[in-house]
Structure formats: C-alpha cells, structure tokens
Amino acid sequence: GLSLCTLPTVVGIFCIGARDIGHDACFTQLFFIHCLSFLESSVLLSMAFDRFVAICRPLHYASILTNTVIVRIGLASLVRSVVLIFPLPFMLKRFPYCGSQVLSHSYCLHQEVMKLACADIKANSIYGMFVIVSTVGIDSLLILFSYALILHTVLSIASRAERLKALNTCVSHICAVLLFYTPMIGLSVIHRFGKEAPHLVQVIMGFVYLLFPPLMNPIIYSIKTKQIRDRVIRAFCY
C-alpha cells in the first residue's frame, strides 16, 4: 500500500514526463503515505509483542494473543494512524503557496510541502514533530524494551542451543525493524536539520525510504524458510 501510494506520480515522472501535481492530489498522497508509514510502524511493534509473548510467556501464548486481541491491535493501529495524520492535509490546505513549488521527491511529504508555503509553518512543524514522537518514537522505544525483556529471558535459559533457537526466531523481525526505521529517521533528520545536505542525498534517501524496504522484506522473511533457502542455493550453485 505504501509503495502504491507513490506509484501515480513516480510512473508519471519517469514514463510520461508528467511533473505536475495539483494541491488536493498532493495532500491526499501525503496523507496515505504518512498514514501507512505509521501503520507499518505499528505492525512492527505488534510483531515485537508477538515475539515477546512467544519467548517469555510461551505457555500463555494462545490465551494472550487470541483472534479478538489481534483484531483489536490491528484496529487500534489503524485508528491511531488515521487520527494523527488526518489534520495534516487541512493544515496545509489553509496556506498560500507562492514562488518556486518544486519538490525534491517524486511524491509528496508533509515535511517538504509545508516548506513551500508563504506563511508561518511553526504550528505544522510542531505538530509534525509531535506525530513522529508519538508514533515512531514510542514504537521504537517499546520495541527496544521488548527485546531487552526477550534478551533477559533468553540469557536465563541454560542450554546454549535453546538460546540460539529462541534468538533465531527474532532475526527476521530485527532486520525488518532496522530496514524500516533507519531510512525513515534518516529522511526526517535530513529534512529538519540537514539544510546544507546536497540535494542528491535527499532524493536518494527518499527513494530508499519507500522502495528499499518492500524490495528487501520478501528476502528477509523468506530466507528463514529452509525450503526456499535450499531452492535458492541450488539455483545459484548448480
């Protein structure tokens, strides 16, 4: 979904040379991009909770993570993302825009669009920071906390083989977390504090942020499956 949100403008630019986008279309695109980004952050947090329960409370796993609980977690994640991002398009819509209106990326982001406004954007900047802290900030801290508890539990296991087996179940998720948060945080830092950074760096980080995780996620999750791994090795080695 996150990749599909950028598809209309990316395809328009690279295939037919359409480099213009209307204000309403731009605001709609940035709403879905940010909303789905924070929804993905919630999914990664939910997966960390799943790993915590599976390793630290294995006998209570089925009773804790029931279908009802899973549905509630999904709905809560969706509602949080929509509620926090919903005001952004309306906050941008009230601004006048003048002068150069050229974006660095082939899609619209709130932190970039608001800089094109000919008005005081302090409220937008503060609210944007609040949204980042209350989603990505809290999620990443809770994921870190869950893995601290997991590590504490794993180290208490006497058998070295069992410790490795428990940690091995977390490798894919850890890689996915790093793959998602690193480009997102890097892009936010560049837009807010890296004013002297070369324009090319912003462009590259923009593509890495949205295109690299979807490319690598199938590899990260499938490489742990023995049957897939064996077939890939046979395909390249024989």
C-alpha positions in Angstrom: 0.0 0.0 0.0 2.8 2.4 0.9 4.5 1.8 -2.5 1.2 2.0 -4.4 0.6 5.5 -3.0 3.7 6.8 -4.8 3.1 4.9 -8.0 0.9 7.5 -9.8 3.5 10.3 -9.5 6.6 8.1 -9.9 5.2 6.4 -13.1 4.0 9.8 -14.3 7.5 11.3 -14.0 9.6 8.5 -15.3 7.3 7.2 -18.0 5.4 10.1 -19.5 7.3 13.1 -18.1 4.3 14.4 -16.1 5.9 16.5 -13.4 2.9 18.5 -12.1 0.5 17.6 -9.4 -2.5 19.5 -8.0 -2.6 20.7 -4.4 -5.5 18.4 -3.4 -3.9 15.3 -5.1 -0.6 16.1 -3.3 -2.3 16.5 0.1 -4.2 13.2 -0.5 -1.0 11.4 -1.4 0.9 12.6 1.6 -2.0 11.6 3.9 -1.8 8.0 2.7 2.0 7.9 2.6 2.3 9.0 6.2 -0.7 7.1 7.4 0.6 3.8 6.0 4.1 4.5 7.2 2.9 4.8 10.8 0.7 1.8 10.4 3.7 -0.2 9.3 5.5 1.0 12.5 2.5 -0.3 14.5 2.8 -3.6 12.7 6.4 -3.9 13.6 5.6 -3.1 17.3 2.9 -5.8 17.2 5.3 -8.3 15.9 7.8 -7.4 18.7 5.0 -8.1 21.2 4.3 -11.4 19.5 7.9 -12.4 19.8 7.9 -11.3 23.5 4.9 -13.4 24.3 6.2 -16.4 22.3 9.6 -16.4 24.1 8.8 -15.0 27.6 5.3 -16.5 28.0 5.2 -19.5 25.7 2.6 -21.4 27.7 0.2 -18.5 27.7 0.7 -17.5 24.0 -2.7 -18.9 22.7 -4.6 -17.4 25.6 -3.0 -13.9 25.3 -2.9 -13.5 21.6 -6.4 -14.6 20.7 -8.1 -13.6 17.4 -10.0 -10.9 19.3 -6.9 -9.4 20.7 -5.2 -9.4 17.3 -8.2 -7.7 15.7 -8.2 -5.1 18.4 -4.5 -4.4 18.0 -5.0 -4.0 14.2 -7.9 -1.6 14.6 -6.1 0.4 17.3 -3.1 0.7 15.0 -5.3 1.8 12.1 -7.2 4.3 14.2 -4.1 5.8 15.7 -2.5 6.4 12.2 -5.6 7.9 10.7 -6.4 10.2 13.6 -2.9 11.6 13.9 -2.4 12.2 10.1 -6.0 13.4 9.3 -5.3 17.0 10.3 -2.2 17.4 8.2 -3.9 17.9 4.7 -6.2 20.5 6.2 -3.4 22.3 8.0 -1.5 22.5 4.6 -4.6 23.5 2.6 -5.0 26.8 4.6 -1.6 28.1 3.5 -0.9 30.2 0.4 1.8 28.9 -1.9 4.0 31.1 -3.9 7.4 31.2 -5.6 9.1 28.0 -6.6 7.0 24.9 -5.9 9.5 22.2 -6.8 9.6 19.1 -4.6 12.8 17.1 -4.1 11.0 13.7 -4.3 8.7 12.2 -6.8 5.9 12.1 -4.2 4.6 14.5 -1.5 5.8 14.5 2.1 4.4 16.8 4.8 7.9 18.0 5.9 8.7 19.1 2.4 5.4 20.5 1.2 5.0 22.8 4.3 8.3 24.5 3.4 6.8 25.7 0.2 4.1 27.7 2.0 4.4 31.5 2.1 3.3 31.6 5.8 4.3 30.8 9.3 4.6 27.0 9.4 5.6 26.8 13.1 2.4 25.0 14.1 2.8 22.4 11.3 6.4 21.8 12.3 5.5 21.3 16.0 2.6 19.0 15.2 4.7 17.0 12.7 7.3 16.5 15.4 4.6 15.5 17.9 3.3 12.9 15.4 6.8 11.5 14.8 7.5 11.2 18.5 4.1 9.7 19.4 4.3 7.1 16.7 7.8 6.2 15.5 9.4 7.4 18.8 7.2 5.5 21.1 7.1 2.4 18.9 10.8 2.1 18.6 11.3 2.5 22.4 8.7 -0.2 23.1 10.3 -2.5 20.5 13.7 -1.9 22.2 12.1 -2.6 25.6 10.5 -5.8 24.4 13.8 -7.1 23.1 15.5 -6.2 26.4 13.0 -8.4 28.1 13.4 -11.1 25.5 17.2 -11.0 25.9 16.9 -11.2 29.7 14.7 -14.3 29.3 16.9 -15.9 26.7 20.0 -15.5 28.8 18.4 -17.3 31.7 18.0 -20.4 29.5 20.6 -23.0 30.5 21.0 -24.7 27.1 23.1 -22.8 24.6 21.3 -24.5 21.7 17.9 -23.4 23.1 19.2 -19.8 23.5 20.3 -19.7 19.8 17.0 -21.2 18.7 15.0 -18.6 20.6 17.1 -15.7 19.3 16.9 -17.1 15.8 13.2 -16.6 15.7 13.8 -12.8 16.1 16.4 -12.3 13.4 13.9 -11.5 10.6 11.9 -9.1 12.7 15.1 -7.3 13.8 16.2 -6.9 10.2 12.8 -5.6 9.2 12.8 -3.1 12.0 16.2 -1.8 11.1 15.2 -1.7 7.4 12.2 0.4 8.1 13.3 2.8 10.9 16.8 3.6 9.6 15.7 5.3 6.3 12.6 6.9 7.9 14.7 8.5 10.7 17.4 9.5 8.2 15.0 11.2 5.9 13.3 13.1 8.8 16.7 14.2 10.1 17.8 15.4 6.6 14.6 17.4 6.1 14.6 19.0 9.5 18.2 19.5 10.3 20.2 18.8 7.2 19.7 22.1 5.3 23.2 22.0 4.0 23.0 18.4 2.7 23.3 18.0 -1.1 20.0 17.8 -3.0 21.1 14.4 -4.4 21.2 13.0 -0.8 17.6 14.0 -0.2 16.5 12.4 -3.5 18.3 9.1 -2.8 17.1 8.9 0.8 13.5 9.5 -0.5 13.8 6.5 -2.8 15.5 4.3 -0.2 12.8 5.1 2.3 9.9 3.9 0.2 11.4 1.4 -2.3 14.2 -0.4 -0.4 12.1 -2.0 2.4 9.5 -3.5 0.1 12.3 -4.9 -2.0 14.2 -6.5 0.9 11.3 -7.6 3.1 10.4 -10.7 1.0 14.1 -11.7 1.1 14.4 -11.2 4.8 11.3 -13.2 5.7 11.7 -16.0 3.1 15.4 -16.6 3.7 14.5 -18.1 7.1 12.4 -20.8 5.4 14.6 -23.8 4.8 12.8 -25.0 1.7 13.1 -21.6 0.0 16.8 -21.2 1.1 17.7 -24.7 -0.3 16.0 -23.9 -3.6 17.8 -20.6 -3.9 21.2 -22.2 -3.1 20.5 -25.0 -5.7 19.5 -22.4 -8.3 22.7 -20.4 -8.0 25.2 -23.2 -7.1 24.3 -25.9 -9.5 
